[in-house]
Amino acid sequence: MEGIKHRMQISLDDWQYQILVEISRKTKKSISSIIRDLLSEKLLVQTANKERDPISEIIGIGRGDGSPVAREHDKYLYGRVK
């Protein structure tokens, strides 16, 4: 995904910086490029996991007559209003 890039300033722990420097030396890539790659990987995985979240499969399976069950759940569950 190439396109507009936004300049940012971040603070890293020393251990994070040292690992990035080592990766940069080995791969001959800039630290900025490595950080962009790592962010892309992480964000793509999170997006994919969110789309595959099994709980999202239950959205819309309920049916009702439009009465305010969620708002008055105690009445429907326990027969009384809280």
C-alpha distances in whole Angstrom, upper triangle without the diagonal:
4,7,10,10,14,16,18,21,22,25,25,28,29,29,25,25,27,25,22,24,25,22,21,24,24,20,21,17,17,18,15,13,14,14,11,10,13,12,9,12,14,13,12,15,17,15,17,20,20,20,23,25,28,30,28,29,33,31,34,36,39,41,44,46,44,47,45,45,42,44,48,47,50,52,50,50,53,55,55,54,53
4,7,8,12,14,17,20,21,24,25,28,29,29,25,25,27,25,22,24,25,22,20,24,24,20,20,16,16,17,14,12,15,15,11,12,15,14,12,15,17,16,15,19,20,19,20,23,24,24,26,28,32,33,31,33,36,35,37,39,42,44,47,49,47,49,48,48,45,47,50,49,52,55,53,53,56,58,58,56,55
4,6,10,13,16,19,21,24,25,29,30,30,27,26,29,27,24,25,27,24,23,26,26,23,22,19,18,19,15,14,17,16,13,14,17,15,14,17,19,17,17,21,21,20,22,25,25,25,28,30,33,34,32,34,37,35,37,40,42,44,46,48,46,48,47,47,45,46,49,49,52,54,53,53,56,58,58,55,54
4,7,10,13,16,19,22,24,27,29,30,26,25,28,27,23,25,27,25,23,26,27,24,23,20,18,18,15,14,17,16,13,15,18,16,15,18,20,18,18,22,22,21,23,26,26,26,29,31,34,35,32,35,38,36,38,41,43,45,47,49,46,48,47,47,44,45,49,48,51,54,53,53,56,58,57,55,53
4,7,9,13,15,19,20,24,25,26,22,21,24,24,20,22,24,22,20,23,25,22,21,17,15,15,11,11,14,13,10,13,15,13,13,17,18,16,18,21,21,20,23,26,25,26,29,30,34,35,33,35,38,36,38,41,44,46,48,50,47,49,47,47,44,45,49,48,51,54,53,53,56,57,57,54,53
4,6,10,12,16,18,22,24,25,21,21,24,23,20,22,25,23,21,24,26,23,22,19,16,15,12,13,15,13,11,15,16,14,14,18,18,17,19,22,21,21,24,26,25,27,30,31,34,35,33,36,38,36,38,42,43,46,47,49,46,48,46,46,43,44,47,47,50,52,52,52,54,56,55,53,51
4,7,10,14,16,20,21,23,20,18,22,22,18,20,23,21,19,23,25,23,21,18,15,14,10,12,15,13,12,15,16,15,16,19,19,18,21,24,23,23,26,28,28,29,32,33,37,37,35,38,40,39,41,44,46,48,50,52,49,51,48,49,45,46,49,49,51,54,54,53,56,58,57,54,52
4,6,10,13,16,18,20,17,16,20,20,17,18,22,21,19,22,24,23,22,18,15,13,10,13,14,12,11,15,15,13,16,19,18,17,20,23,22,22,26,27,26,29,31,31,35,35,34,37,39,38,40,43,45,47,49,51,48,49,47,47,43,44,47,47,49,52,52,51,54,56,55,52,50
4,7,10,14,15,18,15,14,17,18,16,17,20,20,18,22,24,23,22,19,15,13,11,14,15,12,13,17,16,15,17,20,19,19,22,24,23,24,28,28,28,31,33,33,37,37,36,39,41,39,42,45,47,49,51,53,50,51,48,48,45,45,48,48,50,53,53,52,54,57,55,53,50
4,7,10,13,14,12,11,15,16,13,15,19,18,17,21,23,22,21,19,15,12,11,14,14,11,13,16,14,13,16,18,17,18,21,22,21,23,26,26,26,29,31,31,35,35,34,37,39,38,41,44,45,48,50,52,49,50,47,47,43,44,47,46,48,51,51,50,52,55,54,51,49
4,7,9,12,10,9,13,14,13,14,18,18,18,20,22,22,22,20,17,13,13,16,15,12,15,18,16,15,19,20,19,20,23,24,23,25,28,28,28,31,33,32,36,36,36,39,41,40,43,45,47,50,51,54,51,52,49,48,44,45,48,47,49,52,52,51,53,55,54,52,49
4,6,8,6,6,10,11,10,12,15,15,15,18,20,20,20,18,16,12,13,15,14,11,14,16,14,14,18,19,17,19,22,22,22,25,27,27,27,30,32,31,35,35,35,38,40,40,43,45,47,50,52,54,52,52,49,49,45,46,49,47,49,52,52,51,53,55,54,52,50
4,5,5,6,9,10,11,12,15,16,17,19,20,21,22,20,18,14,16,18,16,14,17,19,16,17,20,21,19,21,24,24,23,26,28,28,29,32,33,32,36,36,36,39,41,41,44,46,48,51,53,55,53,53,51,50,46,47,49,48,49,53,53,51,53,56,55,53,50
4,5,5,6,9,10,10,12,14,15,17,18,20,20,19,17,14,16,19,16,15,19,20,18,19,22,22,21,24,26,26,26,29,31,30,32,35,35,35,38,39,39,42,44,44,48,50,51,54,56,59,57,57,54,53,49,50,53,52,53,56,56,54,56,59,58,56,54
4,5,5,6,9,10,11,12,14,15,17,18,19,19,17,14,16,18,15,14,18,19,16,18,21,20,19,22,25,24,24,28,29,28,30,33,33,33,36,37,38,40,43,43,46,48,50,53,55,58,56,56,54,52,49,50,52,51,52,56,55,53,55,58,57,56,53
4,5,5,6,9,10,11,12,14,16,16,17,16,15,11,13,15,12,11,14,15,12,14,17,17,16,19,21,21,21,24,26,25,27,30,30,30,34,34,35,38,40,40,43,45,47,50,52,55,53,54,51,50,46,48,50,49,50,54,53,51,54,57,56,54,52
4,5,5,6,9,10,10,12,14,15,16,14,12,9,11,14,11,11,14,15,14,15,18,19,18,21,23,23,24,26,28,28,30,32,33,33,37,38,38,41,43,43,46,48,50,53,55,58,56,56,54,53,49,50,53,52,53,57,56,55,57,60,59,57,54
4,5,5,6,9,10,11,12,14,15,14,13,11,14,15,13,13,17,17,15,18,21,20,20,23,25,25,26,29,30,30,32,34,35,35,38,39,40,42,45,45,48,50,52,56,58,60,58,59,57,55,52,53,56,54,56,59,59,57,59,62,61,60,57
4,5,5,6,8,10,11,12,14,13,13,10,13,14,11,11,15,14,13,15,18,17,17,20,22,22,23,26,27,27,29,31,32,32,35,37,37,40,42,42,46,47,50,53,55,58,56,57,55,53,50,51,54,52,54,57,57,55,57,60,60,58,56
4,5,5,6,9,10,10,11,10,9,6,9,10,7,8,12,12,11,13,16,16,16,19,20,21,22,24,26,26,28,30,31,32,35,36,36,39,42,41,45,47,49,52,55,57,55,56,54,53,50,51,54,52,54,57,57,55,57,60,60,58,56
4,6,5,6,9,10,10,10,9,7,11,12,10,11,14,15,14,17,19,19,20,22,24,24,26,28,29,30,32,34,35,36,39,40,40,43,45,45,49,51,53,56,58,61,59,60,58,57,53,55,58,56,58,61,60,59,61,64,64,62,59
4,5,5,6,9,10,10,11,10,13,14,11,13,16,15,15,18,20,19,20,23,24,24,26,29,29,30,32,34,35,35,39,40,40,43,46,46,49,51,53,57,59,62,60,61,59,58,54,56,59,57,59,62,61,59,62,65,64,63,60
4,5,5,6,8,8,9,8,11,11,8,11,13,12,12,15,17,16,17,20,21,21,23,26,26,27,29,31,32,33,36,38,38,40,43,43,46,48,50,54,56,59,57,59,57,55,52,54,57,55,57,60,59,57,60,63,63,61,59
4,6,5,5,5,6,6,9,9,7,10,13,12,13,16,17,17,19,21,22,23,25,27,28,29,31,33,33,35,38,40,39,42,45,44,48,50,52,55,58,61,59,60,58,57,54,55,58,57,59,62,61,59,62,65,65,63,61
4,6,5,7,9,9,13,13,11,14,16,16,16,19,21,20,22,25,26,26,28,30,31,32,34,36,37,38,41,43,43,45,48,48,51,53,55,59,61,64,62,64,61,60,57,59,62,60,62,65,64,63,65,68,68,66,64
4,6,8,11,11,15,13,11,15,17,15,16,19,20,19,21,24,25,25,27,29,29,31,33,35,35,36,39,42,41,43,46,47,50,52,54,58,60,63,61,63,61,60,57,58,61,59,62,65,63,62,64,67,67,66,64
4,5,9,10,13,11,9,13,14,12,14,17,17,17,19,22,22,23,25,27,27,29,31,32,33,35,38,40,39,41,45,45,48,49,52,55,58,61,59,61,59,58,55,57,60,58,60,63,62,61,63,66,66,65,63
4,7,9,12,10,10,14,15,14,16,18,19,19,22,24,24,25,28,29,29,31,33,35,35,37,40,42,42,44,47,47,50,52,54,58,60,63,61,63,61,60,57,59,62,60,62,65,64,63,66,68,68,66,65
4,7,8,6,7,10,11,11,13,15,16,16,19,20,21,22,25,26,27,29,30,32,33,34,38,40,39,41,44,44,47,49,52,55,57,60,58,59,58,57,54,55,58,57,59,62,61,60,63,65,65,63,62
4,5,5,6,9,10,11,12,14,15,17,19,20,21,23,25,26,27,29,30,32,33,35,38,40,39,41,44,44,47,49,51,54,57,59,57,59,56,56,53,54,57,56,58,61,60,59,62,65,64,62,60
4,5,5,6,9,10,10,12,14,15,16,18,20,21,22,24,26,27,28,30,32,33,36,38,37,39,42,42,45,47,49,52,55,57,55,56,54,54,50,51,55,53,55,59,58,57,59,62,61,59,57
4,5,5,6,9,10,11,12,14,15,16,18,20,21,22,24,26,27,28,30,31,35,36,35,38,41,40,43,45,47,50,52,55,52,54,52,51,48,49,52,51,54,57,56,55,58,60,60,57,55
4,5,5,6,9,10,10,12,14,15,16,18,20,21,22,24,26,27,29,30,34,35,34,36,39,39,42,44,46,49,52,54,52,54,52,51,48,49,53,52,54,57,56,55,58,60,60,58,56
4,5,5,6,9,10,11,12,14,15,17,18,20,21,23,24,26,27,28,32,33,33,35,38,38,41,43,45,49,51,54,52,53,51,50,47,49,52,50,53,56,55,53,56,59,58,57,55
4,5,5,6,8,10,11,12,14,15,16,18,20,21,22,24,26,27,30,31,31,33,36,36,39,41,43,46,48,51,49,50,48,47,44,45,49,47,50,53,52,51,53,56,55,53,51
4,5,5,6,9,10,10,12,14,15,16,18,20,21,22,24,25,29,30,29,32,35,34,37,39,42,44,47,49,47,49,47,46,43,44,48,46,49,52,51,50,53,55,55,53,51
4,5,5,6,9,10,11,12,14,15,16,18,20,21,23,24,28,29,28,31,34,33,36,38,41,44,46,49,47,49,47,46,43,45,48,47,49,52,51,50,53,55,55,53,52
4,5,5,6,9,10,11,12,14,15,17,18,20,21,22,26,27,27,29,32,32,35,37,40,43,45,48,46,48,45,45,41,43,46,44,47,50,49,47,50,53,53,51,49
4,5,5,6,8,10,11,12,14,15,16,18,20,21,24,26,25,27,30,29,33,35,37,40,42,45,43,45,42,42,38,40,43,42,44,47,46,45,48,50,50,48,47
4,6,5,6,8,10,10,12,14,15,16,18,20,23,25,24,26,29,28,31,33,36,39,41,44,42,44,42,42,38,40,43,42,45,47,46,45,48,51,51,49,47
4,6,5,6,9,10,11,12,14,16,17,18,22,23,23,25,28,28,31,33,35,39,41,44,42,44,42,41,38,40,43,42,44,47,45,44,47,50,50,49,47
4,6,5,6,9,10,11,12,14,15,16,20,21,21,23,26,26,29,31,33,37,39,42,40,42,40,39,35,37,40,39,41,44,43,41,44,47,47,45,44
4,5,5,6,9,10,10,12,14,15,19,20,19,22,24,24,27,29,31,34,37,39,38,39,37,37,33,35,38,37,39,42,41,40,43,45,45,44,42
4,5,5,6,9,10,11,12,14,18,19,18,20,23,23,26,28,31,34,36,39,37,39,38,37,34,36,39,38,40,43,41,41,44,46,46,45,44
4,5,5,6,9,10,10,12,15,17,17,19,22,22,25,27,30,33,36,39,37,39,37,36,33,35,38,36,39,42,40,39,42,44,45,44,42
4,5,5,6,9,10,10,14,15,14,17,20,20,23,25,27,30,33,36,34,36,34,33,30,32,35,33,36,38,37,36,39,41,42,40,39
4,5,5,6,9,10,14,15,13,16,19,18,21,23,26,29,31,34,32,34,33,32,29,31,34,33,36,38,36,36,39,41,41,40,39
4,5,5,6,9,12,14,13,14,18,18,21,22,25,28,31,34,33,35,34,33,30,33,35,33,36,39,37,36,39,42,42,41,40
4,5,5,6,9,11,11,13,16,16,20,21,24,27,30,33,32,34,32,31,28,31,33,31,34,36,34,33,36,39,40,39,38
4,5,5,9,10,8,11,14,14,17,19,21,24,27,30,29,30,29,28,25,27,30,28,31,33,32,31,34,36,37,36,35
4,6,9,10,8,10,13,13,15,17,20,23,26,29,28,30,29,28,25,28,31,29,32,34,32,32,35,37,38,37,36
4,6,9,8,9,12,13,16,17,20,23,26,30,29,31,30,28,26,29,31,29,32,34,32,31,34,37,38,37,37
4,5,6,8,10,11,15,16,18,22,25,28,27,29,27,25,23,26,28,26,29,31,29,28,31,34,35,34,33
4,5,5,8,10,13,13,16,20,23,26,26,27,26,24,22,25,27,25,27,29,27,26,29,32,33,32,32
4,5,6,8,11,11,14,17,20,23,23,24,23,21,18,22,23,21,24,26,24,22,26,28,29,29,28
4,5,6,9,10,13,16,19,22,21,23,22,21,18,22,24,22,25,27,24,24,27,30,31,30,29
4,6,8,8,12,15,18,22,21,23,23,21,20,23,25,23,26,27,25,24,28,30,31,31,31
4,6,6,8,12,15,18,18,20,19,17,16,20,21,19,22,24,21,20,24,26,28,27,28
4,6,8,11,14,17,16,18,18,16,15,18,20,18,22,23,21,21,24,26,27,26,27
4,6,8,11,14,13,16,16,15,14,18,20,18,22,23,20,21,24,25,27,26,27
4,7,10,14,14,16,17,15,15,19,20,18,21,22,19,19,23,24,26,26,27
4,7,10,11,13,14,12,12,16,17,15,18,19,15,16,20,21,23,23,24
4,7,9,11,12,11,13,16,16,15,19,18,15,17,20,20,22,22,24
4,6,7,10,9,11,14,14,14,17,16,13,15,19,18,20,20,22
4,6,9,10,12,14,14,15,18,16,14,17,20,19,20,20,22
4,6,8,10,11,12,13,17,15,14,17,20,19,20,19,21
4,6,9,9,9,11,14,12,11,14,16,15,16,15,17
4,6,5,6,8,11,10,10,13,15,14,14,13,15
4,6,5,5,9,8,7,9,12,12,13,12,13
4,6,5,9,10,9,10,13,14,14,12,13
4,6,9,9,10,12,14,14,13,10,11
4,6,6,7,9,10,10,9,7,8
4,5,5,6,8,9,9,8,9
4,5,5,5,7,6,6,6
4,6,6,4,4,5,8
4,6,6,8,9,11
4,6,8,10,11
4,6,8,9
4,7,10
4,6
4
